[in-house]
Amino acid sequence: MGKNRDEIVAAMKAKIDETNAMLDEFEKKAAEASGEAEVAYKEQLAKLREQSDAARAKLQELADSGEEVWQNFLEDAEKLRDAFVHSFNYFKSQL
């Protein structure tokens, strides 16, 4: 694995970890909500966790891939990461 590749994987992992840490905080706030708001928060958080898991899995696949398929995995992993971050930011704006 080249240095550039390692740096890209590390940066993507850091962004996913950062966003997951914020999700943890929102889960605490969701637990304090009641009624429909609690249900809505929990549903959105569950979706965001699924996206996070998919992004992490693709990132691991990227880290483990050979050079010949690396570019394809990188593009897919970036799309998943971006979708996860976008969904999180939308969720955050709704609070």
Phi and psi restraints in degrees (range 20) as a CNS / XPLOR table:
assign (resid 1 and name C) (resid 2 and name N)
       (resid 2 and name CA) (resid 2 and name C) 1.0 -78.5 20.0 2
assign (resid 2 and name N) (resid 2 and name CA)
       (resid 2 and name C) (resid 3 and name N) 1.0 162.3 20.0 2
assign (resid 2 and name C) (resid 3 and name N)
       (resid 3 and name CA) (resid 3 and name C) 1.0 -59.7 20.0 2
assign (resid 3 and name N) (resid 3 and name CA)
       (resid 3 and name C) (resid 4 and name N) 1.0 -45.2 20.0 2
assign (resid 3 and name C) (resid 4 and name N)
       (resid 4 and name CA) (resid 4 and name C) 1.0 -57.7 20.0 2
assign (resid 4 and name N) (resid 4 and name CA)
       (resid 4 and name C) (resid 5 and name N) 1.0 -43.2 20.0 2
assign (resid 4 and name C) (resid 5 and name N)
       (resid 5 and name CA) (resid 5 and name C) 1.0 -62.9 20.0 2
assign (resid 5 and name N) (resid 5 and name CA)
       (resid 5 and name C) (resid 6 and name N) 1.0 -45.1 20.0 2
assign (resid 5 and name C) (resid 6 and name N)
       (resid 6 and name CA) (resid 6 and name C) 1.0 -60.6 20.0 2
assign (resid 6 and name N) (resid 6 and name CA)
       (resid 6 and name C) (resid 7 and name N) 1.0 -40.7 20.0 2
assign (resid 6 and name C) (resid 7 and name N)
       (resid 7 and name CA) (resid 7 and name C) 1.0 -65.4 20.0 2
assign (resid 7 and name N) (resid 7 and name CA)
       (resid 7 and name C) (resid 8 and name N) 1.0 -41.1 20.0 2
assign (resid 7 and name C) (resid 8 and name N)
       (resid 8 and name CA) (resid 8 and name C) 1.0 -63.7 20.0 2
assign (resid 8 and name N) (resid 8 and name CA)
       (resid 8 and name C) (resid 9 and name N) 1.0 -46.7 20.0 2
assign (resid 8 and name C) (resid 9 and name N)
       (resid 9 and name CA) (resid 9 and name C) 1.0 -61.6 20.0 2
assign (resid 9 and name N) (resid 9 and name CA)
       (resid 9 and name C) (resid 10 and name N) 1.0 -43.9 20.0 2
assign (resid 9 and name C) (resid 10 and name N)
       (resid 10 and name CA) (resid 10 and name C) 1.0 -63.8 20.0 2
assign (resid 10 and name N) (resid 10 and name CA)
       (resid 10 and name C) (resid 11 and name N) 1.0 -41.3 20.0 2
assign (resid 10 and name C) (resid 11 and name N)
       (resid 11 and name CA) (resid 11 and name C) 1.0 -66.4 20.0 2
assign (resid 11 and name N) (resid 11 and name CA)
       (resid 11 and name C) (resid 12 and name N) 1.0 -41.2 20.0 2
assign (resid 11 and name C) (resid 12 and name N)
       (resid 12 and name CA) (resid 12 and name C) 1.0 -65.8 20.0 2
assign (resid 12 and name N) (resid 12 and name CA)
       (resid 12 and name C) (resid 13 and name N) 1.0 -41.7 20.0 2
assign (resid 12 and name C) (resid 13 and name N)
       (resid 13 and name CA) (resid 13 and name C) 1.0 -63.1 20.0 2
assign (resid 13 and name N) (resid 13 and name CA)
       (resid 13 and name C) (resid 14 and name N) 1.0 -42.2 20.0 2
assign (resid 13 and name C) (resid 14 and name N)
       (resid 14 and name CA) (resid 14 and name C) 1.0 -61.4 20.0 2
assign (resid 14 and name N) (resid 14 and name CA)
       (resid 14 and name C) (resid 15 and name N) 1.0 -40.8 20.0 2
assign (resid 14 and name C) (resid 15 and name N)
       (resid 15 and name CA) (resid 15 and name C) 1.0 -67.0 20.0 2
assign (resid 15 and name N) (resid 15 and name CA)
       (resid 15 and name C) (resid 16 and name N) 1.0 -41.0 20.0 2
assign (resid 15 and name C) (resid 16 and name N)
       (resid 16 and name CA) (resid 16 and name C) 1.0 -64.3 20.0 2
assign (resid 16 and name N) (resid 16 and name CA)
       (resid 16 and name C) (resid 17 and name N) 1.0 -44.2 20.0 2
assign (resid 16 and name C) (resid 17 and name N)
       (resid 17 and name CA) (resid 17 and name C) 1.0 -62.3 20.0 2
assign (resid 17 and name N) (resid 17 and name CA)
       (resid 17 and name C) (resid 18 and name N) 1.0 -41.7 20.0 2
assign (resid 17 and name C) (resid 18 and name N)
       (resid 18 and name CA) (resid 18 and name C) 1.0 -62.1 20.0 2
assign (resid 18 and name N) (resid 18 and name CA)
       (resid 18 and name C) (resid 19 and name N) 1.0 -44.7 20.0 2
assign (resid 18 and name C) (resid 19 and name N)
       (resid 19 and name CA) (resid 19 and name C) 1.0 -68.3 20.0 2
assign (resid 19 and name N) (resid 19 and name CA)
       (resid 19 and name C) (resid 20 and name N) 1.0 -37.5 20.0 2
assign (resid 19 and name C) (resid 20 and name N)
       (resid 20 and name CA) (resid 20 and name C) 1.0 -63.6 20.0 2
assign (resid 20 and name N) (resid 20 and name CA)
       (resid 20 and name C) (resid 21 and name N) 1.0 -37.0 20.0 2
assign (resid 20 and name C) (resid 21 and name N)
       (resid 21 and name CA) (resid 21 and name C) 1.0 -62.8 20.0 2
assign (resid 21 and name N) (resid 21 and name CA)
       (resid 21 and name C) (resid 22 and name N) 1.0 -39.6 20.0 2
assign (resid 21 and name C) (resid 22 and name N)
       (resid 22 and name CA) (resid 22 and name C) 1.0 -67.9 20.0 2
assign (resid 22 and name N) (resid 22 and name CA)
       (resid 22 and name C) (resid 23 and name N) 1.0 -35.5 20.0 2
assign (resid 22 and name C) (resid 23 and name N)
       (resid 23 and name CA) (resid 23 and name C) 1.0 -60.6 20.0 2
assign (resid 23 and name N) (resid 23 and name CA)
       (resid 23 and name C) (resid 24 and name N) 1.0 -39.5 20.0 2
assign (resid 23 and name C) (resid 24 and name N)
       (resid 24 and name CA) (resid 24 and name C) 1.0 -58.1 20.0 2
assign (resid 24 and name N) (resid 24 and name CA)
       (resid 24 and name C) (resid 25 and name N) 1.0 -41.1 20.0 2
assign (resid 24 and name C) (resid 25 and name N)
       (resid 25 and name CA) (resid 25 and name C) 1.0 -66.7 20.0 2
assign (resid 25 and name N) (resid 25 and name CA)
       (resid 25 and name C) (resid 26 and name N) 1.0 -40.6 20.0 2
assign (resid 25 and name C) (resid 26 and name N)
       (resid 26 and name CA) (resid 26 and name C) 1.0 -67.2 20.0 2
assign (resid 26 and name N) (resid 26 and name CA)
       (resid 26 and name C) (resid 27 and name N) 1.0 -32.5 20.0 2
assign (resid 26 and name C) (resid 27 and name N)
       (resid 27 and name CA) (resid 27 and name C) 1.0 -63.7 20.0 2
assign (resid 27 and name N) (resid 27 and name CA)
       (resid 27 and name C) (resid 28 and name N) 1.0 -36.4 20.0 2
assign (resid 27 and name C) (resid 28 and name N)
       (resid 28 and name CA) (resid 28 and name C) 1.0 -64.5 20.0 2
assign (resid 28 and name N) (resid 28 and name CA)
       (resid 28 and name C) (resid 29 and name N) 1.0 -42.6 20.0 2
assign (resid 28 and name C) (resid 29 and name N)
       (resid 29 and name CA) (resid 29 and name C) 1.0 -67.4 20.0 2
assign (resid 29 and name N) (resid 29 and name CA)
       (resid 29 and name C) (resid 30 and name N) 1.0 -38.3 20.0 2
assign (resid 29 and name C) (resid 30 and name N)
       (resid 30 and name CA) (resid 30 and name C) 1.0 -62.8 20.0 2
assign (resid 30 and name N) (resid 30 and name CA)
       (resid 30 and name C) (resid 31 and name N) 1.0 -35.3 20.0 2
assign (resid 30 and name C) (resid 31 and name N)
       (resid 31 and name CA) (resid 31 and name C) 1.0 -65.0 20.0 2
assign (resid 31 and name N) (resid 31 and name CA)
       (resid 31 and name C) (resid 32 and name N) 1.0 -24.5 20.0 2
assign (resid 31 and name C) (resid 32 and name N)
       (resid 32 and name CA) (resid 32 and name C) 1.0 -86.1 20.0 2
assign (resid 32 and name N) (resid 32 and name CA)
       (resid 32 and name C) (resid 33 and name N) 1.0 -15.2 20.0 2
assign (resid 32 and name C) (resid 33 and name N)
       (resid 33 and name CA) (resid 33 and name C) 1.0 -75.7 20.0 2
assign (resid 33 and name N) (resid 33 and name CA)
       (resid 33 and name C) (resid 34 and name N) 1.0 168.4 20.0 2
assign (resid 33 and name C) (resid 34 and name N)
       (resid 34 and name CA) (resid 34 and name C) 1.0 -137.8 20.0 2
assign (resid 34 and name N) (resid 34 and name CA)
       (resid 34 and name C) (resid 35 and name N) 1.0 162.5 20.0 2
assign (resid 34 and name C) (resid 35 and name N)
       (resid 35 and name CA) (resid 35 and name C) 1.0 62.2 20.0 2
assign (resid 35 and name N) (resid 35 and name CA)
       (resid 35 and name C) (resid 36 and name N) 1.0 -138.0 20.0 2
assign (resid 35 and name C) (resid 36 and name N)
       (resid 36 and name CA) (resid 36 and name C) 1.0 -62.9 20.0 2
assign (resid 36 and name N) (resid 36 and name CA)
       (resid 36 and name C) (resid 37 and name N) 1.0 -34.6 20.0 2
assign (resid 36 and name C) (resid 37 and name N)
       (resid 37 and name CA) (resid 37 and name C) 1.0 -62.5 20.0 2
assign (resid 37 and name N) (resid 37 and name CA)
       (resid 37 and name C) (resid 38 and name N) 1.0 -42.1 20.0 2
assign (resid 37 and name C) (resid 38 and name N)
       (resid 38 and name CA) (resid 38 and name C) 1.0 -62.5 20.0 2
assign (resid 38 and name N) (resid 38 and name CA)
       (resid 38 and name C) (resid 39 and name N) 1.0 -45.8 20.0 2
assign (resid 38 and name C) (resid 39 and name N)
       (resid 39 and name CA) (resid 39 and name C) 1.0 -61.4 20.0 2
assign (resid 39 and name N) (resid 39 and name CA)
       (resid 39 and name C) (resid 40 and name N) 1.0 -46.1 20.0 2
assign (resid 39 and name C) (resid 40 and name N)
       (resid 40 and name CA) (resid 40 and name C) 1.0 -62.6 20.0 2
assign (resid 40 and name N) (resid 40 and name CA)
       (resid 40 and name C) (resid 41 and name N) 1.0 -45.0 20.0 2
assign (resid 40 and name C) (resid 41 and name N)
       (resid 41 and name CA) (resid 41 and name C) 1.0 -60.5 20.0 2
assign (resid 41 and name N) (resid 41 and name CA)
       (resid 41 and name C) (resid 42 and name N) 1.0 -46.2 20.0 2
assign (resid 41 and name C) (resid 42 and name N)
       (resid 42 and name CA) (resid 42 and name C) 1.0 -64.7 20.0 2
assign (resid 42 and name N) (resid 42 and name CA)
       (resid 42 and name C) (resid 43 and name N) 1.0 -37.5 20.0 2
assign (resid 42 and name C) (resid 43 and name N)
       (resid 43 and name CA) (resid 43 and name C) 1.0 -64.5 20.0 2
assign (resid 43 and name N) (resid 43 and name CA)
       (resid 43 and name C) (resid 44 and name N) 1.0 -45.4 20.0 2
assign (resid 43 and name C) (resid 44 and name N)
       (resid 44 and name CA) (resid 44 and name C) 1.0 -66.0 20.0 2
assign (resid 44 and name N) (resid 44 and name CA)
       (resid 44 and name C) (resid 45 and name N) 1.0 -40.7 20.0 2
assign (resid 44 and name C) (resid 45 and name N)
       (resid 45 and name CA) (resid 45 and name C) 1.0 -63.3 20.0 2
assign (resid 45 and name N) (resid 45 and name CA)
       (resid 45 and name C) (resid 46 and name N) 1.0 -38.8 20.0 2
assign (resid 45 and name C) (resid 46 and name N)
       (resid 46 and name CA) (resid 46 and name C) 1.0 -63.4 20.0 2
assign (resid 46 and name N) (resid 46 and name CA)
       (resid 46 and name C) (resid 47 and name N) 1.0 -42.4 20.0 2
assign (resid 46 and name C) (resid 47 and name N)
       (resid 47 and name CA) (resid 47 and name C) 1.0 -63.0 20.0 2
assign (resid 47 and name N) (resid 47 and name CA)
       (resid 47 and name C) (resid 48 and name N) 1.0 -42.2 20.0 2
assign (resid 47 and name C) (resid 48 and name N)
       (resid 48 and name CA) (resid 48 and name C) 1.0 -65.5 20.0 2
assign (resid 48 and name N) (resid 48 and name CA)
       (resid 48 and name C) (resid 49 and name N) 1.0 -37.7 20.0 2
assign (resid 48 and name C) (resid 49 and name N)
       (resid 49 and name CA) (resid 49 and name C) 1.0 -64.6 20.0 2
assign (resid 49 and name N) (resid 49 and name CA)
       (resid 49 and name C) (resid 50 and name N) 1.0 -39.2 20.0 2
assign (resid 49 and name C) (resid 50 and name N)
       (resid 50 and name CA) (resid 50 and name C) 1.0 -61.8 20.0 2
assign (resid 50 and name N) (resid 50 and name CA)
       (resid 50 and name C) (resid 51 and name N) 1.0 -43.3 20.0 2
assign (resid 50 and name C) (resid 51 and name N)
       (resid 51 and name CA) (resid 51 and name C) 1.0 -64.0 20.0 2
assign (resid 51 and name N) (resid 51 and name CA)
       (resid 51 and name C) (resid 52 and name N) 1.0 -39.8 20.0 2
assign (resid 51 and name C) (resid 52 and name N)
       (resid 52 and name CA) (resid 52 and name C) 1.0 -62.2 20.0 2
assign (resid 52 and name N) (resid 52 and name CA)
       (resid 52 and name C) (resid 53 and name N) 1.0 -45.3 20.0 2
assign (resid 52 and name C) (resid 53 and name N)
       (resid 53 and name CA) (resid 53 and name C) 1.0 -61.5 20.0 2
assign (resid 53 and name N) (resid 53 and name CA)
       (resid 53 and name C) (resid 54 and name N) 1.0 -41.1 20.0 2
assign (resid 53 and name C) (resid 54 and name N)
       (resid 54 and name CA) (resid 54 and name C) 1.0 -65.1 20.0 2
assign (resid 54 and name N) (resid 54 and name CA)
       (resid 54 and name C) (resid 55 and name N) 1.0 -41.6 20.0 2
assign (resid 54 and name C) (resid 55 and name N)
       (resid 55 and name CA) (resid 55 and name C) 1.0 -64.8 20.0 2
assign (resid 55 and name N) (resid 55 and name CA)
       (resid 55 and name C) (resid 56 and name N) 1.0 -42.2 20.0 2
assign (resid 55 and name C) (resid 56 and name N)
       (resid 56 and name CA) (resid 56 and name C) 1.0 -63.6 20.0 2
assign (resid 56 and name N) (resid 56 and name CA)
       (resid 56 and name C) (resid 57 and name N) 1.0 -41.9 20.0 2
assign (resid 56 and name C) (resid 57 and name N)
       (resid 57 and name CA) (resid 57 and name C) 1.0 -63.6 20.0 2
assign (resid 57 and name N) (resid 57 and name CA)
       (resid 57 and name C) (resid 58 and name N) 1.0 -43.7 20.0 2
assign (resid 57 and name C) (resid 58 and name N)
       (resid 58 and name CA) (resid 58 and name C) 1.0 -66.0 20.0 2
assign (resid 58 and name N) (resid 58 and name CA)
       (resid 58 and name C) (resid 59 and name N) 1.0 -37.6 20.0 2
assign (resid 58 and name C) (resid 59 and name N)
       (resid 59 and name CA) (resid 59 and name C) 1.0 -64.4 20.0 2
assign (resid 59 and name N) (resid 59 and name CA)
       (resid 59 and name C) (resid 60 and name N) 1.0 -40.5 20.0 2
assign (resid 59 and name C) (resid 60 and name N)
       (resid 60 and name CA) (resid 60 and name C) 1.0 -65.4 20.0 2
assign (resid 60 and name N) (resid 60 and name CA)
       (resid 60 and name C) (resid 61 and name N) 1.0 -39.5 20.0 2
assign (resid 60 and name C) (resid 61 and name N)
       (resid 61 and name CA) (resid 61 and name C) 1.0 -61.6 20.0 2
assign (resid 61 and name N) (resid 61 and name CA)
       (resid 61 and name C) (resid 62 and name N) 1.0 -41.7 20.0 2
assign (resid 61 and name C) (resid 62 and name N)
       (resid 62 and name CA) (resid 62 and name C) 1.0 -61.6 20.0 2
assign (resid 62 and name N) (resid 62 and name CA)
       (resid 62 and name C) (resid 63 and name N) 1.0 -46.1 20.0 2
assign (resid 62 and name C) (resid 63 and name N)
       (resid 63 and name CA) (resid 63 and name C) 1.0 -63.3 20.0 2
assign (resid 63 and name N) (resid 63 and name CA)
       (resid 63 and name C) (resid 64 and name N) 1.0 -33.2 20.0 2
assign (resid 63 and name C) (resid 64 and name N)
       (resid 64 and name CA) (resid 64 and name C) 1.0 -89.7 20.0 2
assign (resid 64 and name N) (resid 64 and name CA)
       (resid 64 and name C) (resid 65 and name N) 1.0 -7.9 20.0 2
assign (resid 64 and name C) (resid 65 and name N)
       (resid 65 and name CA) (resid 65 and name C) 1.0 -76.9 20.0 2
assign (resid 65 and name N) (resid 65 and name CA)
       (resid 65 and name C) (resid 66 and name N) 1.0 158.3 20.0 2
assign (resid 65 and name C) (resid 66 and name N)
       (resid 66 and name CA) (resid 66 and name C) 1.0 -78.9 20.0 2
assign (resid 66 and name N) (resid 66 and name CA)
       (resid 66 and name C) (resid 67 and name N) 1.0 163.7 20.0 2
assign (resid 66 and name C) (resid 67 and name N)
       (resid 67 and name CA) (resid 67 and name C) 1.0 -57.6 20.0 2
assign (resid 67 and name N) (resid 67 and name CA)
       (resid 67 and name C) (resid 68 and name N) 1.0 -36.2 20.0 2
assign (resid 67 and name C) (resid 68 and name N)
       (resid 68 and name CA) (resid 68 and name C) 1.0 -66.7 20.0 2
assign (resid 68 and name N) (resid 68 and name CA)
       (resid 68 and name C) (resid 69 and name N) 1.0 -27.7 20.0 2
assign (resid 68 and name C) (resid 69 and name N)
       (resid 69 and name CA) (resid 69 and name C) 1.0 -107.0 20.0 2
assign (resid 69 and name N) (resid 69 and name CA)
       (resid 69 and name C) (resid 70 and name N) 1.0 -0.5 20.0 2
assign (resid 69 and name C) (resid 70 and name N)
       (resid 70 and name CA) (resid 70 and name C) 1.0 -58.0 20.0 2
assign (resid 70 and name N) (resid 70 and name CA)
       (resid 70 and name C) (resid 71 and name N) 1.0 -45.0 20.0 2
assign (resid 70 and name C) (resid 71 and name N)
       (resid 71 and name CA) (resid 71 and name C) 1.0 -61.2 20.0 2
assign (resid 71 and name N) (resid 71 and name CA)
       (resid 71 and name C) (resid 72 and name N) 1.0 -41.2 20.0 2
assign (resid 71 and name C) (resid 72 and name N)
       (resid 72 and name CA) (resid 72 and name C) 1.0 -64.2 20.0 2
assign (resid 72 and name N) (resid 72 and name CA)
       (resid 72 and name C) (resid 73 and name N) 1.0 -43.9 20.0 2
assign (resid 72 and name C) (resid 73 and name N)
       (resid 73 and name CA) (resid 73 and name C) 1.0 -65.8 20.0 2
assign (resid 73 and name N) (resid 73 and name CA)
       (resid 73 and name C) (resid 74 and name N) 1.0 -38.1 20.0 2
assign (resid 73 and name C) (resid 74 and name N)
       (resid 74 and name CA) (resid 74 and name C) 1.0 -60.1 20.0 2
assign (resid 74 and name N) (resid 74 and name CA)
       (resid 74 and name C) (resid 75 and name N) 1.0 -46.1 20.0 2
assign (resid 74 and name C) (resid 75 and name N)
       (resid 75 and name CA) (resid 75 and name C) 1.0 -61.4 20.0 2
assign (resid 75 and name N) (resid 75 and name CA)
       (resid 75 and name C) (resid 76 and name N) 1.0 -45.9 20.0 2
assign (resid 75 and name C) (resid 76 and name N)
       (resid 76 and name CA) (resid 76 and name C) 1.0 -64.5 20.0 2
assign (resid 76 and name N) (resid 76 and name CA)
       (resid 76 and name C) (resid 77 and name N) 1.0 -43.3 20.0 2
assign (resid 76 and name C) (resid 77 and name N)
       (resid 77 and name CA) (resid 77 and name C) 1.0 -64.4 20.0 2
assign (resid 77 and name N) (resid 77 and name CA)
       (resid 77 and name C) (resid 78 and name N) 1.0 -40.0 20.0 2
assign (resid 77 and name C) (resid 78 and name N)
       (resid 78 and name CA) (resid 78 and name C) 1.0 -64.6 20.0 2
assign (resid 78 and name N) (resid 78 and name CA)
       (resid 78 and name C) (resid 79 and name N) 1.0 -39.7 20.0 2
assign (resid 78 and name C) (resid 79 and name N)
       (resid 79 and name CA) (resid 79 and name C) 1.0 -63.1 20.0 2
assign (resid 79 and name N) (resid 79 and name CA)
       (resid 79 and name C) (resid 80 and name N) 1.0 -44.9 20.0 2
assign (resid 79 and name C) (resid 80 and name N)
       (resid 80 and name CA) (resid 80 and name C) 1.0 -63.9 20.0 2
assign (resid 80 and name N) (resid 80 and name CA)
       (resid 80 and name C) (resid 81 and name N) 1.0 -44.2 20.0 2
assign (resid 80 and name C) (resid 81 and name N)
       (resid 81 and name CA) (resid 81 and name C) 1.0 -61.1 20.0 2
assign (resid 81 and name N) (resid 81 and name CA)
       (resid 81 and name C) (resid 82 and name N) 1.0 -47.0 20.0 2
assign (resid 81 and name C) (resid 82 and name N)
       (resid 82 and name CA) (resid 82 and name C) 1.0 -62.8 20.0 2
assign (resid 82 and name N) (resid 82 and name CA)
       (resid 82 and name C) (resid 83 and name N) 1.0 -40.3 20.0 2
assign (resid 82 and name C) (resid 83 and name N)
       (resid 83 and name CA) (resid 83 and name C) 1.0 -63.9 20.0 2
assign (resid 83 and name N) (resid 83 and name CA)
       (resid 83 and name C) (resid 84 and name N) 1.0 -42.0 20.0 2
assign (resid 83 and name C) (resid 84 and name N)
       (resid 84 and name CA) (resid 84 and name C) 1.0 -63.0 20.0 2
assign (resid 84 and name N) (resid 84 and name CA)
       (resid 84 and name C) (resid 85 and name N) 1.0 -48.0 20.0 2
assign (resid 84 and name C) (resid 85 and name N)
       (resid 85 and name CA) (resid 85 and name C) 1.0 -64.9 20.0 2
assign (resid 85 and name N) (resid 85 and name CA)
       (resid 85 and name C) (resid 86 and name N) 1.0 -41.2 20.0 2
assign (resid 85 and name C) (resid 86 and name N)
       (resid 86 and name CA) (resid 86 and name C) 1.0 -62.3 20.0 2
assign (resid 86 and name N) (resid 86 and name CA)
       (resid 86 and name C) (resid 87 and name N) 1.0 -46.7 20.0 2
assign (resid 86 and name C) (resid 87 and name N)
       (resid 87 and name CA) (resid 87 and name C) 1.0 -61.2 20.0 2
assign (resid 87 and name N) (resid 87 and name CA)
       (resid 87 and name C) (resid 88 and name N) 1.0 -41.6 20.0 2
assign (resid 87 and name C) (resid 88 and name N)
       (resid 88 and name CA) (resid 88 and name C) 1.0 -62.7 20.0 2
assign (resid 88 and name N) (resid 88 and name CA)
       (resid 88 and name C) (resid 89 and name N) 1.0 -46.8 20.0 2
assign (resid 88 and name C) (resid 89 and name N)
       (resid 89 and name CA) (resid 89 and name C) 1.0 -62.8 20.0 2
assign (resid 89 and name N) (resid 89 and name CA)
       (resid 89 and name C) (resid 90 and name N) 1.0 -37.3 20.0 2
assign (resid 89 and name C) (resid 90 and name N)
       (resid 90 and name CA) (resid 90 and name C) 1.0 -64.3 20.0 2
assign (resid 90 and name N) (resid 90 and name CA)
       (resid 90 and name C) (resid 91 and name N) 1.0 -46.3 20.0 2
assign (resid 90 and name C) (resid 91 and name N)
       (resid 91 and name CA) (resid 91 and name C) 1.0 -58.2 20.0 2
assign (resid 91 and name N) (resid 91 and name CA)
       (resid 91 and name C) (resid 92 and name N) 1.0 -45.3 20.0 2
assign (resid 91 and name C) (resid 92 and name N)
       (resid 92 and name CA) (resid 92 and name C) 1.0 -61.2 20.0 2
assign (resid 92 and name N) (resid 92 and name CA)
       (resid 92 and name C) (resid 93 and name N) 1.0 -38.5 20.0 2
assign (resid 92 and name C) (resid 93 and name N)
       (resid 93 and name CA) (resid 93 and name C) 1.0 -68.7 20.0 2
assign (resid 93 and name N) (resid 93 and name CA)
       (resid 93 and name C) (resid 94 and name N) 1.0 -20.9 20.0 2
assign (resid 93 and name C) (resid 94 and name N)
       (resid 94 and name CA) (resid 94 and name C) 1.0 -84.1 20.0 2
assign (resid 94 and name N) (resid 94 and name CA)
       (resid 94 and name C) (resid 95 and name N) 1.0 -10.1 20.0 2
